[in-house]
Amino acid sequence: MSERPPVDSPAQSDGFVRGVAEVIGGPLGSHASGPAVRPGRFWTVSRIVLALVCLTLVLHWVQKSPCMDGNWGDHIQYKRYCYSDVLALYYHEHLDQGQIPYVDSPVEYPVLTGGLMAVIGLPVHAYAARHPGTNAGEWFYQGNALVLSVLAVAVCGMLLAMRRRRPWDIAMFALAPAIFISATVNWDFLSVAFAVGGLYAWARRRPLLAGALLGLGTAAKLWPGFLLIAIVLLGLRSRKIGQVLETAGMALVVWMVVNVPVLWLNAHNWSEFLRLNRTRIVDWGTLWYIGDHFPRGGDQYGIPFFQQLAANIPLLNNVTYVLIAAGWAAIAVLVFLAPIRPRLGQVAFLVVAVFLIFNKVWSQQFLLWLLPLVVLARPRWWAFLAWQAAELCYFAAFYGQLLGNDLKKPIFPEWVFVLASSLRLGTVALLCALVVRDILRPELDVVRRTHGGDPDAGVLDDAPAPVAPAPRPSGVPVPV
């Protein structure tokens, strides 16, 4: 019988957790018993973490409950912080009239997201037509909430499977305020599930399956396709480009299988997503919004350069493309100059974070894209909690902006929202800096120390020499 891999206790490897653990008696000892170290118990670490993510999803459902019936009089959706695109778009996309997405009307999302809307929305409409008095919008929201919650639990399970030696790290995902405030604001957990599934398949040395899942993710939202950039860069560094091309090719084929039929039937409706993103103005909370509304004292706001870009959307689009490409080029240089090949989770996080930092759109629920990637890239609590605290501040300020926009009067001064947006942007940039530091100084990477390499490398794994562990604080036992 094979020996179980050792389980790393976060109180041993994370200074923040170790400090908190002192309040309840100190870190787990080497002779302690319990579900974290003794097999055979029902409440294993994985089951505890899965229970925690279920609890967070239930709390999210309760938080959104005031808006579920669609009775949004007196701006309740903003005053109670419970707005959801899922319910609003049931009517905006004409699903309440039985229209088929892309066939009868354009949809502002890629094909698989529109497909999920149709799979749930059309039966709800048919049922409501036969049963007068049914609140179809509420049924639609509840159906989507159930599906998205199942996907969130599946993501948690895949993350646990990818971190068998560090299962407690996944509690960062399970307990994240990001899930509490954003799980069903939109359909992003569909793309998150495909993206993490693709990374999991890659880690299990199944490059074709990884490509298929990433292709499906790209057909749901654009960003999972960016993970192929990380795989290609690491494949080039490892000189194993054949398997990388298999994954990228399969992703392209699957994406085309999903999209080409819809494009063939109605190209105009299919291209609504591209058209909307090309013409969309500067979104709230982005780098460009901060510059356009930066307080300059008194009642003056805005830096002239950013104001000129905000007034010229085609130029702004080109600037964002150049900056994102430059950021990805810098990541490529980092991958090739790093002393040891970076881990897939690290590069994947940097690629997506750079896109969000420089993009002109940064919707509230986009933080769900980064959430699993942060856990894979750098499972250290203090910086993670700083980012989540900034997201909570932005969440509160953002709903103030929404309410003020509806009431045609400001709820608070503009600088408050600019400050909250800057905190969010700054903490994501801080996470990027810390990940870059771990890449340049791999002895600081706790995942690499625990696993002796990259547990997600998949076919790129060339069994590098383990990195010497960093010195441990006094009083912390050294594992044999």
C-alpha positions in Angstrom: 0.0 0.0 0.0 1.4 3.4 -1.0 2.2 5.8 1.8 0.0 8.9 2.2 1.7 12.1 1.3 2.4 14.3 4.2 -0.1 17.1 4.9 1.3 20.5 5.5 -0.2 22.5 8.3 -0.7 26.2 7.5 0.3 27.1 11.0 3.7 25.6 10.3 4.4 27.4 7.0 2.3 30.6 7.1 3.4 33.2 9.6 0.0 34.9 9.6 -1.8 31.7 10.4 0.8 30.8 13.0 0.2 34.1 14.8 -3.5 33.6 14.8 -3.1 30.0 16.0 -1.3 31.2 19.1 -4.6 32.6 20.3 -6.1 29.1 20.4 -3.1 27.3 21.8 -0.5 27.3 19.1 0.2 25.3 15.9 -0.7 21.7 15.5 2.0 19.5 17.1 3.7 16.6 15.4 2.0 14.1 17.7 -1.5 15.7 17.5 -4.5 13.5 16.4 -7.4 14.7 14.4 -8.9 14.7 11.0 -6.0 16.5 9.6 -3.5 13.8 10.4 -5.4 10.6 11.2 -7.0 8.7 8.3 -10.3 7.0 8.8 -12.2 9.9 10.3 -15.3 11.2 8.5 -14.4 14.8 8.9 -11.3 14.9 6.9 -9.7 18.1 5.8 -11.3 17.9 2.3 -14.8 17.3 3.7 -14.4 20.2 6.1 -13.3 22.5 3.3 -16.2 21.3 1.1 -18.6 22.0 4.0 -17.2 25.5 4.4 -17.7 26.4 0.8 -21.3 25.1 1.0 -21.8 27.3 4.1 -20.4 30.3 2.2 -22.8 29.7 -0.7 -25.8 29.4 1.6 -24.8 32.7 3.2 -24.6 34.2 -0.2 -28.0 32.9 -1.1 -29.4 34.5 2.1 -27.6 37.8 1.3 -29.3 37.8 -2.2 -32.7 36.7 -0.9 -34.3 40.2 -0.7 -34.0 40.6 -4.5 -35.0 37.1 -5.6 -38.7 37.9 -6.3 -37.7 40.7 -8.7 -39.7 43.3 -6.7 -37.0 46.0 -6.9 -39.1 49.0 -5.8 -37.5 51.8 -3.9 -34.1 50.7 -5.2 -34.0 47.7 -2.8 -31.5 45.9 -5.1 -28.9 48.6 -4.3 -29.9 49.5 -0.7 -29.7 45.8 0.3 -26.7 45.0 -1.8 -28.5 42.1 -3.5 -28.5 43.0 -7.2 -27.9 40.2 -9.7 -27.4 40.3 -13.5 -28.9 36.8 -13.6 -32.4 38.0 -12.6 -32.2 41.4 -14.5 -31.1 39.7 -17.8 -33.9 37.2 -17.7 -36.0 40.2 -18.8 -33.4 42.2 -20.6 -32.5 39.3 -22.9 -36.2 38.6 -23.5 -36.1 35.1 -22.1 -39.4 36.0 -20.4 -40.9 36.1 -23.9 -39.5 32.8 -24.9 -36.9 34.2 -27.3 -34.0 31.9 -28.1 -30.6 33.5 -27.5 -28.6 34.2 -30.7 -31.5 33.0 -32.8 -34.2 35.6 -31.9 -32.0 38.2 -30.3 -28.4 39.1 -29.7 -26.7 38.3 -26.4 -24.0 40.2 -24.7 -22.1 37.1 -23.6 -20.2 34.3 -25.4 -22.1 31.3 -26.6 -21.9 28.8 -23.7 -23.1 31.5 -21.2 -26.0 32.3 -23.5 -26.6 28.6 -23.8 -26.9 28.2 -20.0 -29.3 31.1 -20.0 -31.4 29.3 -22.6 -31.3 25.9 -21.0 -32.7 27.3 -17.8 -34.7 30.2 -19.1 -36.8 28.6 -21.8 -38.2 25.8 -19.6 -39.0 28.3 -16.9 -40.8 30.5 -19.5 -42.8 27.4 -20.8 -43.8 26.4 -17.2 -44.8 29.9 -16.3 -46.9 30.2 -19.5 -48.9 27.1 -18.4 -49.2 28.2 -14.8 -50.3 31.8 -14.5 -49.1 33.5 -11.4 -45.7 31.9 -11.4 -42.8 34.3 -10.7 -40.7 33.2 -13.6 -37.9 35.6 -12.8 -37.5 34.1 -9.4 -37.5 30.6 -10.7 -34.9 31.5 -13.3 -32.7 33.0 -10.6 -33.1 30.0 -8.3 -32.3 27.5 -11.1 -29.1 29.4 -12.0 -28.1 29.8 -8.4 -28.3 26.1 -7.9 -26.2 25.4 -11.0 -23.6 28.0 -10.2 -23.4 26.8 -6.6 -22.8 23.2 -7.8 -20.0 24.5 -10.1 -18.5 26.4 -7.2 -18.4 23.2 -5.1 -16.9 21.4 -8.1 -14.2 24.0 -8.3 -13.4 23.6 -4.7 -13.1 19.8 -5.1 -10.7 20.2 -8.0 -8.6 22.6 -6.1 -8.4 20.1 -3.2 -7.4 17.4 -5.7 -4.6 19.6 -6.9 -3.3 20.3 -3.4 -3.4 17.0 -1.6 -0.5 17.9 0.6 -1.8 21.4 1.3 -5.6 20.9 1.6 -6.1 23.7 4.2 -4.9 26.2 1.6 -8.3 25.7 -0.2 -10.1 27.1 2.8 -9.0 30.4 1.3 -11.3 29.7 -1.6 -14.1 28.2 0.5 -14.3 31.1 3.0 -13.6 33.9 0.6 -15.8 37.0 0.8 -15.6 37.0 -3.0 -18.0 34.0 -3.1 -20.2 35.6 -0.4 -20.7 38.8 -2.4 -20.4 37.6 -6.0 -21.2 33.9 -6.5 -24.5 34.5 -8.5 -24.1 38.1 -9.6 -23.4 36.7 -13.0 -22.5 33.4 -14.7 -18.8 33.6 -14.1 -18.6 30.4 -12.1 -19.3 28.5 -15.4 -16.1 29.8 -16.9 -14.2 29.4 -13.6 -15.2 25.7 -13.5 -14.0 25.1 -17.0 -10.7 27.0 -16.4 -9.9 25.1 -13.1 -11.0 21.9 -14.8 -8.5 22.6 -17.6 -5.7 23.2 -15.1 -6.6 20.1 -13.2 -6.6 18.0 -16.4 -3.2 19.4 -17.3 -1.8 18.6 -13.9 -3.0 15.0 -14.3 -1.1 14.8 -17.6 -4.1 14.8 -19.9 -3.3 17.7 -22.3 -6.1 17.0 -24.8 -8.7 17.0 -22.0 -7.1 20.2 -20.7 -7.4 21.8 -24.1 -11.1 20.7 -24.5 -12.0 22.2 -21.1 -10.1 25.5 -21.7 -11.8 25.7 -25.1 -15.2 25.3 -23.4 -14.2 27.9 -20.9 -13.3 30.4 -23.6 -16.7 29.7 -25.2 -18.3 30.8 -21.9 -16.1 33.8 -21.1 -12.9 35.0 -22.9 -10.5 34.8 -20.0 -9.9 31.0 -19.7 -8.2 31.2 -23.1 -5.5 33.3 -21.5 -4.4 30.3 -19.4 -3.1 28.9 -22.7 -0.5 31.7 -22.7 0.8 30.4 -19.4 0.9 26.8 -20.7 2.7 27.9 -23.9 5.3 29.9 -22.1 6.1 27.1 -19.7 6.2 24.6 -22.6 8.7 26.7 -24.5 10.9 27.0 -21.4 10.7 23.2 -20.9 11.2 22.5 -24.6 8.1 20.4 -24.7 6.1 22.3 -27.2 4.5 19.3 -28.8 2.1 18.6 -25.9 1.5 22.3 -25.6 0.4 22.5 -29.2 -1.9 19.6 -28.7 -3.6 21.4 -25.8 -3.9 24.7 -27.7 -5.1 23.0 -30.9 -7.8 21.0 -29.0 -8.9 24.3 -27.3 -9.3 26.0 -30.7 -11.2 23.0 -32.2 -13.6 22.8 -29.2 -14.2 26.6 -29.3 -15.0 26.4 -33.0 -17.3 23.5 -32.6 -19.3 25.5 -30.1 -19.2 28.8 -31.9 -19.2 28.1 -35.6 -22.8 26.8 -35.8 -24.2 29.9 -34.0 -22.0 32.1 -36.1 -23.3 30.4 -39.3 -26.9 30.8 -38.3 -26.8 34.4 -37.2 -23.4 36.2 -37.4 -24.9 39.5 -36.3 -26.3 38.2 -33.0 -23.2 36.1 -32.4 -20.9 39.1 -32.7 -22.9 41.2 -30.1 -20.3 40.3 -27.5 -17.4 41.6 -29.6 -19.4 44.7 -30.7 -20.3 45.6 -27.1 -16.7 45.3 -25.8 -15.4 47.3 -28.7 -17.7 50.2 -28.1 -18.1 50.0 -24.3 -17.0 53.1 -22.3 -14.7 53.1 -19.4 -16.1 50.9 -16.7 -16.4 51.8 -13.0 -13.4 50.8 -10.8 -10.8 50.4 -13.6 -7.4 52.0 -13.8 -8.9 54.3 -16.5 -11.8 55.3 -14.3 -9.5 56.1 -11.4 -7.4 58.4 -13.7 -10.5 60.0 -15.2 -12.0 60.8 -11.8 -8.8 61.2 -9.7 -9.4 64.0 -7.1 -7.2 67.0 -7.7 -8.5 69.1 -4.8 -11.7 71.1 -4.3 -14.3 70.0 -6.7 -11.9 69.1 -9.5 -11.5 65.5 -10.6 -9.6 63.8 -13.4 -6.1 63.7 -14.9 -6.1 65.3 -18.4 -4.4 62.4 -20.1 -6.9 59.9 -18.8 -9.8 62.2 -19.6 -8.7 62.4 -23.2 -8.5 58.6 -23.4 -12.0 58.2 -21.8 -13.4 60.5 -24.4 -11.8 58.6 -27.3 -12.8 54.9 -26.9 -11.1 53.6 -30.1 -7.8 55.1 -28.9 -8.3 53.7 -25.4 -9.0 50.3 -26.8 -5.6 50.4 -28.6 -3.8 51.6 -25.5 -5.3 48.8 -23.4 -4.3 46.2 -26.1 -0.7 47.5 -26.1 -0.4 47.5 -22.3 -1.8 44.1 -21.9 0.5 42.7 -24.6 3.4 44.5 -22.9 2.5 43.0 -19.6 2.3 39.5 -21.1 5.7 40.0 -22.8 7.1 40.9 -19.4 5.7 37.7 -18.0 7.4 35.8 -20.8 10.7 37.4 -19.9 10.2 36.4 -16.3 9.4 32.8 -17.2 12.6 32.4 -19.2 14.9 34.3 -16.8 13.6 32.7 -13.5 16.2 30.5 -11.8 13.7 27.6 -11.8 10.8 27.1 -14.1 7.8 29.0 -12.5 4.8 27.0 -11.4 1.8 27.0 -13.7 -0.4 28.5 -11.0 1.9 31.5 -10.6 2.1 32.3 -14.3 -1.7 31.7 -14.8 -2.4 34.2 -12.1 -0.1 36.8 -13.5 -1.5 36.5 -17.0 -5.1 37.0 -15.8 -4.2 39.7 -13.3 -2.4 41.8 -16.0 -5.4 41.6 -18.2 -7.7 42.9 -15.4 -5.3 45.7 -14.3 -5.1 47.2 -17.8 -8.5 46.3 -19.2 -11.2 49.0 -19.5 -13.8 46.7 -18.0 -13.5 45.2 -14.5 -16.9 44.1 -13.4 -17.6 43.3 -9.7 -17.8 39.5 -10.3 -14.5 39.3 -12.2 -12.7 38.8 -8.8 -14.0 35.2 -9.1 -11.6 34.7 -12.0 -8.6 35.5 -9.7 -9.8 33.6 -6.7 -8.8 30.0 -7.5 -5.6 31.3 -9.3 -4.5 33.1 -6.1 -4.9 30.0 -4.1 -2.8 28.0 -6.6 -0.2 30.8 -7.0 0.4 32.0 -3.5 -1.6 30.4 -0.6 -0.4 32.9 2.0 -3.2 34.5 4.1 -2.1 38.0 5.0 -2.0 39.4 1.4 -5.0 37.3 0.4 -7.0 38.8 3.3 -5.8 42.3 2.4 -7.1 41.8 -1.2 -10.4 40.5 0.1 -10.9 43.4 2.5 -10.2 45.8 -0.4 -12.9 43.9 -2.5 -15.4 44.3 0.3 -14.7 48.0 0.5 -15.1 48.3 -3.3 -18.3 46.2 -3.0 -19.9 48.7 -0.6 -18.7 51.8 -2.6 -19.8 50.2 -5.9 -23.4 49.8 -4.6 -23.3 53.4 -3.4 -22.4 54.4 -7.0 -25.3 52.3 -8.4 -27.8 53.8 -6.0 -26.5 57.3 -6.7 -26.8 56.7 -10.4 -30.4 55.6 -10.0 -31.3 58.5 -7.7 -29.5 61.1 -9.9 -27.6 62.3 -6.9 -24.3 61.2 -5.2 -24.5 59.1 -2.1 -21.0 60.0 -1.1 -18.1 62.1 -2.6 -16.5 60.7 -5.7 -13.2 60.4 -4.0 -14.6 57.7 -1.8 -15.3 55.4 -4.8 -11.9 56.3 -6.3 -10.2 55.4 -3.1 -12.0 52.0 -2.9 -11.1 51.3 -6.6 -7.5 52.2 -5.9 -7.3 49.8 -2.9 -8.7 47.0 -5.0 -6.2 47.7 -7.8 -3.3 48.2 -5.4 -3.9 44.9 -3.6 -4.1 42.9 -6.8 -0.8 44.6 -7.9 0.7 43.7 -4.5 -0.3 40.0 -5.1 1.4 40.2 -8.5 4.6 41.6 -6.9 4.6 38.9 -4.2 4.1 36.1 -6.9 7.0 37.6 -8.9 9.2 37.6 -5.8 8.4 33.9 -5.2 9.3 33.1 -8.8 12.6 34.9 -8.5 13.3 33.5 -5.0 11.8 30.0 -5.2 12.9 29.1 -1.7 10.1 31.4 -0.5 7.5 29.5 -2.4 5.6 27.3 0.2 3.9 25.1 -2.5 7.3 24.3 -4.1 8.8 23.6 -0.7 6.0 21.2 0.2 5.8 19.4 -3.1 9.5 19.6 -4.1 8.5 21.2 -7.4 5.4 22.2 -9.4 2.4 19.8 -8.6 0.5 21.3 -11.6 3.3 20.9 -14.2 1.7 17.9 -15.8 3.6 16.7 -18.9 6.1 19.5 -18.3 7.3 18.0 -15.1 11.0 17.2 -15.5 11.6 16.4 -11.8 13.6 19.5 -10.8 15.8 19.3 -7.8 13.8 20.3 -4.7 14.4 23.8 -3.4 16.0 24.0 0.0 13.4 25.0 2.6 13.6 28.4 4.1 14.7 28.7 7.7 11.8 27.9 10.2 11.0 30.0 13.2 12.3 28.7 16.5 9.9 26.3 18.2 8.5 25.0 14.9 9.3 21.2 14.4 11.2 20.3 11.3 9.6 17.3 9.5 11.8 14.3 9.0 
